[in-house]
Amino acid sequence: MIGELRAPAQGLTVFPGSAAELAGTRLVDLAWNTIAEVPDWLGGLTSLEELRLDGNGLRSLPALTGLTALRALHLDGNRLTRAPHCPPGLETLSLYGNAVETLPGPLPAGLRHLSAGGNRLTAAPPFPPLLESLNLAQNALTDVPAGLGALTRLRMLDLGHNRLETVPAEIGDLGLTDYLYLSDNRFTEVPEAIGRLDRLAYLNVTDNRLTRLPESIGAMASLVELRLYNNRLEALPGSVGRLGRLRELHLQGNRLAALPAEVGGLGELRVLDLRDNHLRSVPDAIARLTRLTHLDLRNNRLRTLPDGLGELAALEKLDLRWNKLDGEPDALRRLTERGCVILR
C-alpha cells in the first residue's frame, strides 16, 4: 500500500501495480507515458483523490463513478471520444485536446474547474453553479451555452476558436476577474452589458468581425490588457480613455482612421499597437502617455507626427515602418537622443 504513485514521463506502456498494491493511494500521476489501457480495478480505488493520465493516447476509460474520494481528474492530450461520467465529488475535470463530442450530464454539483477545449463539442450541458474556470475553446460551438449568466463565481472563461456569432447580454452577469477570451469567432459586436465586467483584468476579442465597440467599454475599470486586433473597427469610443489601469492596448489589423483625443487618459499604458490601420494622424494627446514604452505605428498612412511624441520619456521603441513621413520630424530627433529605438 502506497500513498502516492508518481511516474510521469517514464516510458511506461502498462499501468503499474495492482488493486491491492494501490489500495489507500491518494494520488496517481502517470502523465506523459504511452499507457494504452487503464485496468478496470482502478475504478475501485476509493481513497484516490487525484488522477493524472494526461498525454497517454488513451481511447477509453473504465467506469470511474466509484472513485468517491476523487477531486481532480486530468486527461488532457489523449484520444478519448467519450468523456467519463464523473464521480460525485469531483472539483476539477481537465479534458483538453481529445476528440470528445459531448460532455456527460449532469456534471458534479461541486465542479469548480472544467477544461474541455480542443475537442469536438457542438453543445454543452448545464453547468454547475460553483464553476470558477471554464475552458471550451477550440470546439465547434455555434451558441454560447445556455444559463451561462448564472455562473456568478466564474473568474475565467475561454470561448475562443469556435463558431459563435452572438455574445449574449448575460455575459455581464458573470463575476469574471482574470480573463475573458472570445478570439476567433464570428462576432460583429459585443453588447453594452460587457461594461458590467468591472473587475475583469484581460479581455481578448481578436480575429472576429467587430465594426464597433460599445460606449460601456470604458466602464471596465479593472482592465489591464485589451486585445482587439484583426477586426473591422473604424473608430474607438471616447470612453476608452477611462480605462485608467490599462497597460496594453492591441489594435493591429483594423480600419482605424483616427484615434480619439481621450486616449490621452490611459495614464498606465505601456504598449500601444496600431499596426496595419488607416491612421492619417496621431492625436497630440498621445504626449500624456508618460509610461508608454512601445508604440507600433507600422503600415498606416502617416505623413506627420505630433511634436509631443518627443516628450515620451519612457518610450523605448517606436516602429514607423511603411509610412511616408514628410521630412525628419523633430520629435524623432529628441527620442533618438534619449535612446529610444526608432524603426523607419
Contacts in CASP RR format, 6 or more apart in sequence:
PFRMAT RR
TARGET T0000
AUTHOR 0000-0000-0000
METHOD contacts of the structure
MODEL  1
MIGELRAPAQGLTVFPGSAAELAGTRLVDLAWNTIAEVPDWLGGLTSLEE
LRLDGNGLRSLPALTGLTALRALHLDGNRLTRAPHCPPGLETLSLYGNAV
ETLPGPLPAGLRHLSAGGNRLTAAPPFPPLLESLNLAQNALTDVPAGLGA
LTRLRMLDLGHNRLETVPAEIGDLGLTDYLYLSDNRFTEVPEAIGRLDRL
AYLNVTDNRLTRLPESIGAMASLVELRLYNNRLEALPGSVGRLGRLRELH
LQGNRLAALPAEVGGLGELRVLDLRDNHLRSVPDAIARLTRLTHLDLRNN
RLRTLPDGLGELAALEKLDLRWNKLDGEPDALRRLTERGCVILR
1 21 0 8 1.000
1 22 0 8 1.000
1 23 0 8 1.000
1 24 0 8 1.000
1 25 0 8 1.000
2 21 0 8 1.000
2 22 0 8 1.000
2 24 0 8 1.000
2 25 0 8 1.000
3 24 0 8 1.000
3 25 0 8 1.000
3 26 0 8 1.000
3 27 0 8 1.000
4 25 0 8 1.000
4 26 0 8 1.000
4 27 0 8 1.000
4 28 0 8 1.000
4 29 0 8 1.000
5 16 0 8 1.000
5 17 0 8 1.000
5 22 0 8 1.000
5 25 0 8 1.000
5 27 0 8 1.000
5 28 0 8 1.000
5 29 0 8 1.000
5 30 0 8 1.000
6 27 0 8 1.000
6 29 0 8 1.000
7 16 0 8 1.000
7 29 0 8 1.000
7 30 0 8 1.000
7 33 0 8 1.000
8 29 0 8 1.000
8 30 0 8 1.000
8 31 0 8 1.000
8 32 0 8 1.000
8 33 0 8 1.000
8 52 0 8 1.000
9 31 0 8 1.000
9 32 0 8 1.000
9 33 0 8 1.000
10 33 0 8 1.000
11 33 0 8 1.000
11 34 0 8 1.000
12 30 0 8 1.000
12 33 0 8 1.000
12 34 0 8 1.000
12 35 0 8 1.000
13 33 0 8 1.000
13 34 0 8 1.000
13 35 0 8 1.000
13 36 0 8 1.000
14 35 0 8 1.000
15 30 0 8 1.000
15 35 0 8 1.000
15 37 0 8 1.000
15 38 0 8 1.000
15 39 0 8 1.000
15 42 0 8 1.000
16 30 0 8 1.000
18 41 0 8 1.000
19 41 0 8 1.000
19 44 0 8 1.000
19 45 0 8 1.000
22 28 0 8 1.000
22 45 0 8 1.000
23 45 0 8 1.000
23 47 0 8 1.000
24 45 0 8 1.000
24 46 0 8 1.000
24 47 0 8 1.000
24 48 0 8 1.000
25 45 0 8 1.000
25 47 0 8 1.000
25 48 0 8 1.000
26 47 0 8 1.000
26 48 0 8 1.000
26 49 0 8 1.000
26 50 0 8 1.000
26 69 0 8 1.000
27 48 0 8 1.000
27 49 0 8 1.000
27 50 0 8 1.000
27 51 0 8 1.000
27 52 0 8 1.000
28 45 0 8 1.000
28 48 0 8 1.000
28 50 0 8 1.000
28 51 0 8 1.000
28 52 0 8 1.000
29 50 0 8 1.000
29 52 0 8 1.000
30 52 0 8 1.000
30 53 0 8 1.000
30 56 0 8 1.000
31 52 0 8 1.000
31 53 0 8 1.000
31 54 0 8 1.000
31 55 0 8 1.000
31 56 0 8 1.000
31 74 0 8 1.000
32 54 0 8 1.000
32 55 0 8 1.000
32 56 0 8 1.000
33 55 0 8 1.000
33 56 0 8 1.000
34 56 0 8 1.000
34 57 0 8 1.000
35 53 0 8 1.000
35 56 0 8 1.000
35 58 0 8 1.000
36 56 0 8 1.000
36 57 0 8 1.000
36 58 0 8 1.000
36 59 0 8 1.000
37 58 0 8 1.000
38 53 0 8 1.000
38 58 0 8 1.000
38 61 0 8 1.000
38 62 0 8 1.000
39 62 0 8 1.000
40 62 0 8 1.000
40 63 0 8 1.000
42 48 0 8 1.000
42 51 0 8 1.000
42 62 0 8 1.000
42 64 0 8 1.000
43 62 0 8 1.000
43 63 0 8 1.000
43 64 0 8 1.000
43 66 0 8 1.000
43 67 0 8 1.000
44 66 0 8 1.000
44 67 0 8 1.000
45 67 0 8 1.000
46 66 0 8 1.000
46 67 0 8 1.000
46 68 0 8 1.000
46 69 0 8 1.000
47 69 0 8 1.000
48 67 0 8 1.000
48 69 0 8 1.000
48 70 0 8 1.000
49 69 0 8 1.000
49 70 0 8 1.000
49 71 0 8 1.000
49 72 0 8 1.000
50 70 0 8 1.000
50 71 0 8 1.000
50 72 0 8 1.000
50 73 0 8 1.000
50 74 0 8 1.000
51 67 0 8 1.000
51 70 0 8 1.000
51 72 0 8 1.000
51 73 0 8 1.000
51 74 0 8 1.000
52 72 0 8 1.000
52 74 0 8 1.000
53 74 0 8 1.000
53 75 0 8 1.000
53 78 0 8 1.000
54 74 0 8 1.000
54 75 0 8 1.000
54 76 0 8 1.000
54 77 0 8 1.000
54 78 0 8 1.000
54 94 0 8 1.000
55 76 0 8 1.000
55 77 0 8 1.000
55 78 0 8 1.000
56 78 0 8 1.000
57 77 0 8 1.000
57 78 0 8 1.000
57 79 0 8 1.000
58 75 0 8 1.000
58 78 0 8 1.000
58 79 0 8 1.000
58 80 0 8 1.000
59 78 0 8 1.000
59 79 0 8 1.000
59 80 0 8 1.000
59 81 0 8 1.000
60 80 0 8 1.000
60 82 0 8 1.000
61 75 0 8 1.000
61 80 0 8 1.000
61 84 0 8 1.000
63 84 0 8 1.000
63 85 0 8 1.000
64 70 0 8 1.000
64 73 0 8 1.000
64 84 0 8 1.000
64 85 0 8 1.000
64 86 0 8 1.000
64 87 0 8 1.000
65 85 0 8 1.000
65 86 0 8 1.000
65 87 0 8 1.000
65 88 0 8 1.000
66 87 0 8 1.000
67 87 0 8 1.000
68 87 0 8 1.000
68 88 0 8 1.000
68 89 0 8 1.000
70 87 0 8 1.000
70 89 0 8 1.000
70 90 0 8 1.000
71 89 0 8 1.000
71 90 0 8 1.000
71 91 0 8 1.000
71 92 0 8 1.000
72 90 0 8 1.000
72 91 0 8 1.000
72 92 0 8 1.000
73 84 0 8 1.000
73 86 0 8 1.000
73 87 0 8 1.000
73 90 0 8 1.000
73 92 0 8 1.000
73 93 0 8 1.000
73 94 0 8 1.000
74 92 0 8 1.000
74 94 0 8 1.000
75 84 0 8 1.000
75 94 0 8 1.000
75 95 0 8 1.000
75 98 0 8 1.000
76 94 0 8 1.000
76 95 0 8 1.000
76 96 0 8 1.000
76 97 0 8 1.000
76 98 0 8 1.000
76 115 0 8 1.000
77 96 0 8 1.000
77 97 0 8 1.000
77 98 0 8 1.000
78 97 0 8 1.000
78 98 0 8 1.000
79 98 0 8 1.000
79 99 0 8 1.000
80 95 0 8 1.000
80 98 0 8 1.000
80 99 0 8 1.000
80 100 0 8 1.000
81 98 0 8 1.000
81 99 0 8 1.000
81 100 0 8 1.000
81 101 0 8 1.000
82 100 0 8 1.000
82 101 0 8 1.000
82 102 0 8 1.000
83 95 0 8 1.000
83 98 0 8 1.000
83 100 0 8 1.000
83 102 0 8 1.000
83 103 0 8 1.000
83 104 0 8 1.000
83 116 0 8 1.000
84 104 0 8 1.000
85 104 0 8 1.000
85 105 0 8 1.000
86 93 0 8 1.000
86 104 0 8 1.000
86 107 0 8 1.000
86 108 0 8 1.000
86 111 0 8 1.000
87 108 0 8 1.000
88 108 0 8 1.000
88 109 0 8 1.000
89 108 0 8 1.000
89 110 0 8 1.000
90 108 0 8 1.000
90 110 0 8 1.000
90 111 0 8 1.000
91 108 0 8 1.000
91 110 0 8 1.000
91 111 0 8 1.000
91 112 0 8 1.000
91 113 0 8 1.000
92 111 0 8 1.000
92 112 0 8 1.000
92 113 0 8 1.000
92 114 0 8 1.000
93 107 0 8 1.000
93 111 0 8 1.000
93 113 0 8 1.000
93 114 0 8 1.000
93 115 0 8 1.000
93 116 0 8 1.000
94 113 0 8 1.000
94 114 0 8 1.000
94 115 0 8 1.000
95 115 0 8 1.000
95 116 0 8 1.000
95 117 0 8 1.000
95 119 0 8 1.000
96 115 0 8 1.000
96 116 0 8 1.000
96 117 0 8 1.000
96 118 0 8 1.000
96 119 0 8 1.000
96 135 0 8 1.000
97 117 0 8 1.000
97 118 0 8 1.000
97 119 0 8 1.000
97 138 0 8 1.000
98 118 0 8 1.000
98 119 0 8 1.000
99 119 0 8 1.000
99 120 0 8 1.000
100 116 0 8 1.000
100 119 0 8 1.000
100 120 0 8 1.000
100 121 0 8 1.000
101 119 0 8 1.000
101 120 0 8 1.000
101 121 0 8 1.000
101 122 0 8 1.000
102 121 0 8 1.000
102 123 0 8 1.000
103 116 0 8 1.000
103 121 0 8 1.000
103 124 0 8 1.000
103 125 0 8 1.000
104 125 0 8 1.000
105 125 0 8 1.000
105 126 0 8 1.000
106 125 0 8 1.000
106 126 0 8 1.000
106 128 0 8 1.000
107 114 0 8 1.000
107 125 0 8 1.000
107 126 0 8 1.000
107 127 0 8 1.000
107 128 0 8 1.000
108 128 0 8 1.000
109 128 0 8 1.000
109 130 0 8 1.000
110 128 0 8 1.000
110 130 0 8 1.000
111 127 0 8 1.000
111 128 0 8 1.000
111 130 0 8 1.000
111 131 0 8 1.000
112 130 0 8 1.000
112 131 0 8 1.000
112 132 0 8 1.000
112 133 0 8 1.000
113 131 0 8 1.000
113 132 0 8 1.000
113 133 0 8 1.000
114 127 0 8 1.000
114 131 0 8 1.000
114 133 0 8 1.000
114 134 0 8 1.000
114 135 0 8 1.000
115 133 0 8 1.000
115 135 0 8 1.000
116 124 0 8 1.000
116 135 0 8 1.000
116 136 0 8 1.000
116 139 0 8 1.000
117 135 0 8 1.000
117 136 0 8 1.000
117 137 0 8 1.000
117 138 0 8 1.000
117 139 0 8 1.000
117 158 0 8 1.000
118 137 0 8 1.000
118 138 0 8 1.000
118 139 0 8 1.000
119 138 0 8 1.000
119 139 0 8 1.000
120 139 0 8 1.000
120 140 0 8 1.000
121 136 0 8 1.000
121 139 0 8 1.000
121 140 0 8 1.000
121 141 0 8 1.000
122 139 0 8 1.000
122 140 0 8 1.000
122 141 0 8 1.000
122 142 0 8 1.000
123 141 0 8 1.000
123 143 0 8 1.000
123 145 0 8 1.000
124 136 0 8 1.000
124 141 0 8 1.000
124 145 0 8 1.000
126 145 0 8 1.000
126 146 0 8 1.000
126 147 0 8 1.000
127 134 0 8 1.000
127 145 0 8 1.000
127 147 0 8 1.000
127 148 0 8 1.000
127 151 0 8 1.000
129 150 0 8 1.000
129 151 0 8 1.000
129 152 0 8 1.000
129 153 0 8 1.000
130 153 0 8 1.000
131 151 0 8 1.000
131 153 0 8 1.000
131 154 0 8 1.000
132 153 0 8 1.000
132 154 0 8 1.000
132 155 0 8 1.000
132 156 0 8 1.000
133 154 0 8 1.000
133 155 0 8 1.000
133 156 0 8 1.000
133 157 0 8 1.000
133 178 0 8 1.000
134 151 0 8 1.000
134 154 0 8 1.000
134 156 0 8 1.000
134 157 0 8 1.000
134 158 0 8 1.000
135 156 0 8 1.000
135 158 0 8 1.000
136 145 0 8 1.000
136 158 0 8 1.000
136 159 0 8 1.000
136 160 0 8 1.000
136 162 0 8 1.000
137 158 0 8 1.000
137 159 0 8 1.000
137 160 0 8 1.000
137 161 0 8 1.000
137 162 0 8 1.000
137 181 0 8 1.000
138 160 0 8 1.000
138 161 0 8 1.000
138 162 0 8 1.000
139 161 0 8 1.000
139 162 0 8 1.000
140 162 0 8 1.000
140 163 0 8 1.000
141 159 0 8 1.000
141 162 0 8 1.000
141 163 0 8 1.000
141 164 0 8 1.000
142 162 0 8 1.000
142 163 0 8 1.000
142 164 0 8 1.000
142 165 0 8 1.000
143 164 0 8 1.000
143 166 0 8 1.000
144 159 0 8 1.000
144 164 0 8 1.000
144 166 0 8 1.000
144 167 0 8 1.000
144 168 0 8 1.000
144 171 0 8 1.000
147 170 0 8 1.000
148 168 0 8 1.000
148 170 0 8 1.000
148 171 0 8 1.000
148 174 0 8 1.000
149 168 0 8 1.000
149 170 0 8 1.000
149 171 0 8 1.000
149 172 0 8 1.000
149 173 0 8 1.000
149 174 0 8 1.000
150 173 0 8 1.000
151 174 0 8 1.000
152 173 0 8 1.000
152 174 0 8 1.000
152 175 0 8 1.000
153 175 0 8 1.000
154 174 0 8 1.000
154 175 0 8 1.000
154 176 0 8 1.000
155 175 0 8 1.000
155 176 0 8 1.000
155 177 0 8 1.000
155 178 0 8 1.000
156 176 0 8 1.000
156 178 0 8 1.000
156 179 0 8 1.000
157 174 0 8 1.000
157 176 0 8 1.000
157 179 0 8 1.000
157 180 0 8 1.000
157 181 0 8 1.000
158 179 0 8 1.000
158 181 0 8 1.000
159 181 0 8 1.000
159 182 0 8 1.000
159 185 0 8 1.000
160 181 0 8 1.000
160 182 0 8 1.000
160 183 0 8 1.000
160 184 0 8 1.000
160 185 0 8 1.000
161 183 0 8 1.000
161 184 0 8 1.000
161 185 0 8 1.000
162 184 0 8 1.000
162 185 0 8 1.000
163 185 0 8 1.000
163 186 0 8 1.000
164 182 0 8 1.000
164 185 0 8 1.000
164 186 0 8 1.000
164 187 0 8 1.000
165 185 0 8 1.000
165 186 0 8 1.000
165 187 0 8 1.000
165 188 0 8 1.000
166 187 0 8 1.000
167 182 0 8 1.000
167 187 0 8 1.000
167 189 0 8 1.000
167 190 0 8 1.000
167 191 0 8 1.000
167 194 0 8 1.000
168 191 0 8 1.000
169 191 0 8 1.000
169 192 0 8 1.000
169 193 0 8 1.000
170 193 0 8 1.000
171 180 0 8 1.000
171 191 0 8 1.000
171 193 0 8 1.000
171 194 0 8 1.000
171 197 0 8 1.000
172 191 0 8 1.000
172 193 0 8 1.000
172 194 0 8 1.000
172 195 0 8 1.000
172 196 0 8 1.000
172 197 0 8 1.000
173 193 0 8 1.000
173 196 0 8 1.000
174 197 0 8 1.000
175 197 0 8 1.000
175 199 0 8 1.000
176 197 0 8 1.000
176 199 0 8 1.000
176 200 0 8 1.000
177 199 0 8 1.000
177 200 0 8 1.000
177 201 0 8 1.000
177 222 0 8 1.000
178 200 0 8 1.000
178 201 0 8 1.000
178 202 0 8 1.000
179 200 0 8 1.000
179 201 0 8 1.000
179 202 0 8 1.000
179 203 0 8 1.000
179 204 0 8 1.000
180 197 0 8 1.000
180 200 0 8 1.000
180 202 0 8 1.000
180 203 0 8 1.000
180 204 0 8 1.000
181 202 0 8 1.000
181 204 0 8 1.000
182 190 0 8 1.000
182 203 0 8 1.000
182 204 0 8 1.000
182 205 0 8 1.000
182 208 0 8 1.000
183 204 0 8 1.000
183 205 0 8 1.000
183 206 0 8 1.000
183 207 0 8 1.000
183 208 0 8 1.000
183 227 0 8 1.000
184 206 0 8 1.000
184 207 0 8 1.000
184 208 0 8 1.000
185 207 0 8 1.000
185 208 0 8 1.000
186 208 0 8 1.000
186 209 0 8 1.000
187 205 0 8 1.000
187 208 0 8 1.000
187 209 0 8 1.000
187 210 0 8 1.000
188 208 0 8 1.000
188 209 0 8 1.000
188 210 0 8 1.000
188 211 0 8 1.000
189 210 0 8 1.000
189 211 0 8 1.000
189 212 0 8 1.000
189 214 0 8 1.000
190 205 0 8 1.000
190 210 0 8 1.000
190 213 0 8 1.000
190 214 0 8 1.000
191 214 0 8 1.000
192 214 0 8 1.000
192 215 0 8 1.000
192 216 0 8 1.000
193 216 0 8 1.000
194 203 0 8 1.000
194 214 0 8 1.000
194 216 0 8 1.000
194 217 0 8 1.000
194 220 0 8 1.000
195 214 0 8 1.000
195 216 0 8 1.000
195 217 0 8 1.000
195 218 0 8 1.000
195 219 0 8 1.000
195 220 0 8 1.000
196 216 0 8 1.000
196 219 0 8 1.000
197 203 0 8 1.000
197 220 0 8 1.000
198 219 0 8 1.000
198 220 0 8 1.000
198 221 0 8 1.000
198 222 0 8 1.000
199 222 0 8 1.000
200 220 0 8 1.000
200 222 0 8 1.000
200 223 0 8 1.000
201 222 0 8 1.000
201 223 0 8 1.000
201 224 0 8 1.000
201 225 0 8 1.000
202 223 0 8 1.000
202 224 0 8 1.000
202 225 0 8 1.000
203 220 0 8 1.000
203 223 0 8 1.000
203 225 0 8 1.000
203 226 0 8 1.000
203 227 0 8 1.000
204 227 0 8 1.000
205 227 0 8 1.000
205 228 0 8 1.000
205 231 0 8 1.000
206 227 0 8 1.000
206 228 0 8 1.000
206 229 0 8 1.000
206 230 0 8 1.000
206 231 0 8 1.000
206 250 0 8 1.000
207 229 0 8 1.000
207 230 0 8 1.000
207 231 0 8 1.000
208 230 0 8 1.000
208 231 0 8 1.000
209 231 0 8 1.000
209 232 0 8 1.000
210 228 0 8 1.000
210 231 0 8 1.000
210 232 0 8 1.000
210 233 0 8 1.000
211 231 0 8 1.000
211 232 0 8 1.000
211 233 0 8 1.000
211 234 0 8 1.000
212 233 0 8 1.000
212 234 0 8 1.000
212 235 0 8 1.000
212 237 0 8 1.000
213 228 0 8 1.000
213 233 0 8 1.000
213 236 0 8 1.000
213 237 0 8 1.000
213 240 0 8 1.000
214 237 0 8 1.000
215 237 0 8 1.000
215 238 0 8 1.000
215 239 0 8 1.000
216 239 0 8 1.000
217 237 0 8 1.000
217 239 0 8 1.000
217 240 0 8 1.000
217 243 0 8 1.000
218 237 0 8 1.000
218 239 0 8 1.000
218 240 0 8 1.000
218 241 0 8 1.000
218 242 0 8 1.000
218 243 0 8 1.000
219 239 0 8 1.000
219 242 0 8 1.000
220 243 0 8 1.000
221 242 0 8 1.000
221 243 0 8 1.000
221 244 0 8 1.000
221 245 0 8 1.000
222 245 0 8 1.000
223 243 0 8 1.000
223 245 0 8 1.000
223 246 0 8 1.000
224 245 0 8 1.000
224 246 0 8 1.000
224 247 0 8 1.000
224 248 0 8 1.000
225 246 0 8 1.000
225 247 0 8 1.000
225 248 0 8 1.000
225 250 0 8 1.000
226 243 0 8 1.000
226 246 0 8 1.000
226 248 0 8 1.000
226 249 0 8 1.000
226 250 0 8 1.000
227 248 0 8 1.000
227 250 0 8 1.000
228 250 0 8 1.000
228 251 0 8 1.000
228 254 0 8 1.000
229 250 0 8 1.000
229 251 0 8 1.000
229 252 0 8 1.000
229 253 0 8 1.000
229 254 0 8 1.000
229 273 0 8 1.000
230 252 0 8 1.000
230 253 0 8 1.000
230 254 0 8 1.000
231 253 0 8 1.000
231 254 0 8 1.000
232 254 0 8 1.000
232 255 0 8 1.000
233 251 0 8 1.000
233 254 0 8 1.000
233 255 0 8 1.000
233 256 0 8 1.000
234 254 0 8 1.000
234 255 0 8 1.000
234 256 0 8 1.000
234 257 0 8 1.000
235 256 0 8 1.000
235 257 0 8 1.000
235 258 0 8 1.000
235 260 0 8 1.000
236 251 0 8 1.000
236 256 0 8 1.000
236 259 0 8 1.000
236 260 0 8 1.000
236 263 0 8 1.000
237 260 0 8 1.000
238 260 0 8 1.000
238 262 0 8 1.000
239 262 0 8 1.000
240 249 0 8 1.000
240 260 0 8 1.000
240 262 0 8 1.000
240 263 0 8 1.000
240 266 0 8 1.000
241 260 0 8 1.000
241 262 0 8 1.000
241 263 0 8 1.000
241 264 0 8 1.000
241 265 0 8 1.000
241 266 0 8 1.000
242 262 0 8 1.000
242 265 0 8 1.000
243 266 0 8 1.000
244 265 0 8 1.000
244 266 0 8 1.000
244 267 0 8 1.000
244 268 0 8 1.000
245 268 0 8 1.000
246 266 0 8 1.000
246 268 0 8 1.000
246 269 0 8 1.000
247 268 0 8 1.000
247 269 0 8 1.000
247 270 0 8 1.000
247 271 0 8 1.000
248 269 0 8 1.000
248 270 0 8 1.000
248 271 0 8 1.000
248 273 0 8 1.000
249 266 0 8 1.000
249 269 0 8 1.000
249 271 0 8 1.000
249 272 0 8 1.000
249 273 0 8 1.000
250 271 0 8 1.000
250 273 0 8 1.000
251 272 0 8 1.000
251 273 0 8 1.000
251 274 0 8 1.000
251 277 0 8 1.000
252 273 0 8 1.000
252 274 0 8 1.000
252 275 0 8 1.000
252 276 0 8 1.000
252 277 0 8 1.000
252 296 0 8 1.000
253 275 0 8 1.000
253 276 0 8 1.000
253 277 0 8 1.000
254 276 0 8 1.000
254 277 0 8 1.000
255 277 0 8 1.000
255 278 0 8 1.000
256 274 0 8 1.000
256 277 0 8 1.000
256 278 0 8 1.000
256 279 0 8 1.000
257 277 0 8 1.000
257 278 0 8 1.000
257 279 0 8 1.000
257 280 0 8 1.000
258 279 0 8 1.000
258 280 0 8 1.000
258 281 0 8 1.000
258 283 0 8 1.000
259 274 0 8 1.000
259 279 0 8 1.000
259 282 0 8 1.000
259 283 0 8 1.000
259 286 0 8 1.000
260 283 0 8 1.000
261 283 0 8 1.000
261 284 0 8 1.000
261 285 0 8 1.000
262 285 0 8 1.000
263 283 0 8 1.000
263 285 0 8 1.000
263 286 0 8 1.000
263 289 0 8 1.000
264 283 0 8 1.000
264 285 0 8 1.000
264 286 0 8 1.000
264 288 0 8 1.000
264 289 0 8 1.000
265 285 0 8 1.000
265 288 0 8 1.000
265 289 0 8 1.000
266 289 0 8 1.000
267 288 0 8 1.000
267 289 0 8 1.000
267 290 0 8 1.000
267 291 0 8 1.000
268 291 0 8 1.000
269 289 0 8 1.000
269 291 0 8 1.000
269 292 0 8 1.000
270 291 0 8 1.000
270 292 0 8 1.000
270 293 0 8 1.000
270 294 0 8 1.000
270 314 0 8 1.000
271 292 0 8 1.000
271 293 0 8 1.000
271 294 0 8 1.000
272 289 0 8 1.000
272 292 0 8 1.000
272 294 0 8 1.000
272 295 0 8 1.000
272 296 0 8 1.000
273 294 0 8 1.000
273 296 0 8 1.000
274 295 0 8 1.000
274 296 0 8 1.000
274 297 0 8 1.000
274 300 0 8 1.000
275 296 0 8 1.000
275 297 0 8 1.000
275 298 0 8 1.000
275 299 0 8 1.000
275 300 0 8 1.000
275 319 0 8 1.000
276 298 0 8 1.000
276 299 0 8 1.000
276 300 0 8 1.000
277 299 0 8 1.000
277 300 0 8 1.000
278 300 0 8 1.000
278 301 0 8 1.000
279 297 0 8 1.000
279 300 0 8 1.000
279 301 0 8 1.000
279 302 0 8 1.000
280 300 0 8 1.000
280 301 0 8 1.000
280 302 0 8 1.000
280 303 0 8 1.000
281 302 0 8 1.000
281 304 0 8 1.000
281 306 0 8 1.000
282 297 0 8 1.000
282 302 0 8 1.000
282 305 0 8 1.000
282 306 0 8 1.000
282 309 0 8 1.000
283 306 0 8 1.000
284 306 0 8 1.000
284 307 0 8 1.000
284 308 0 8 1.000
286 292 0 8 1.000
286 306 0 8 1.000
286 308 0 8 1.000
286 309 0 8 1.000
286 312 0 8 1.000
287 306 0 8 1.000
287 308 0 8 1.000
287 309 0 8 1.000
287 310 0 8 1.000
287 311 0 8 1.000
287 312 0 8 1.000
289 312 0 8 1.000
290 312 0 8 1.000
290 313 0 8 1.000
290 314 0 8 1.000
291 314 0 8 1.000
292 312 0 8 1.000
292 314 0 8 1.000
292 315 0 8 1.000
293 314 0 8 1.000
293 315 0 8 1.000
293 316 0 8 1.000
293 317 0 8 1.000
294 315 0 8 1.000
294 316 0 8 1.000
294 317 0 8 1.000
295 312 0 8 1.000
295 315 0 8 1.000
295 317 0 8 1.000
295 318 0 8 1.000
295 319 0 8 1.000
296 319 0 8 1.000
297 318 0 8 1.000
297 319 0 8 1.000
297 320 0 8 1.000
297 323 0 8 1.000
298 319 0 8 1.000
298 320 0 8 1.000
298 321 0 8 1.000
298 322 0 8 1.000
298 323 0 8 1.000
299 321 0 8 1.000
299 322 0 8 1.000
299 323 0 8 1.000
300 322 0 8 1.000
300 323 0 8 1.000
301 323 0 8 1.000
301 324 0 8 1.000
302 320 0 8 1.000
302 323 0 8 1.000
302 324 0 8 1.000
302 325 0 8 1.000
303 323 0 8 1.000
303 324 0 8 1.000
303 325 0 8 1.000
303 326 0 8 1.000
304 325 0 8 1.000
304 326 0 8 1.000
304 329 0 8 1.000
305 325 0 8 1.000
305 329 0 8 1.000
305 331 0 8 1.000
305 332 0 8 1.000
306 331 0 8 1.000
307 329 0 8 1.000
307 330 0 8 1.000
307 331 0 8 1.000
308 331 0 8 1.000
309 318 0 8 1.000
309 329 0 8 1.000
309 331 0 8 1.000
309 332 0 8 1.000
309 335 0 8 1.000
310 330 0 8 1.000
310 331 0 8 1.000
310 332 0 8 1.000
310 334 0 8 1.000
310 335 0 8 1.000
311 334 0 8 1.000
312 335 0 8 1.000
312 340 0 8 1.000
313 338 0 8 1.000
315 335 0 8 1.000
315 338 0 8 1.000
315 340 0 8 1.000
316 340 0 8 1.000
316 341 0 8 1.000
317 340 0 8 1.000
317 341 0 8 1.000
317 342 0 8 1.000
317 343 0 8 1.000
318 332 0 8 1.000
318 335 0 8 1.000
318 340 0 8 1.000
318 341 0 8 1.000
318 342 0 8 1.000
318 343 0 8 1.000
319 342 0 8 1.000
319 343 0 8 1.000
320 342 0 8 1.000
320 343 0 8 1.000
320 344 0 8 1.000
321 343 0 8 1.000
321 344 0 8 1.000
325 344 0 8 1.000
332 342 0 8 1.000
335 342 0 8 1.000
336 342 0 8 1.000
END
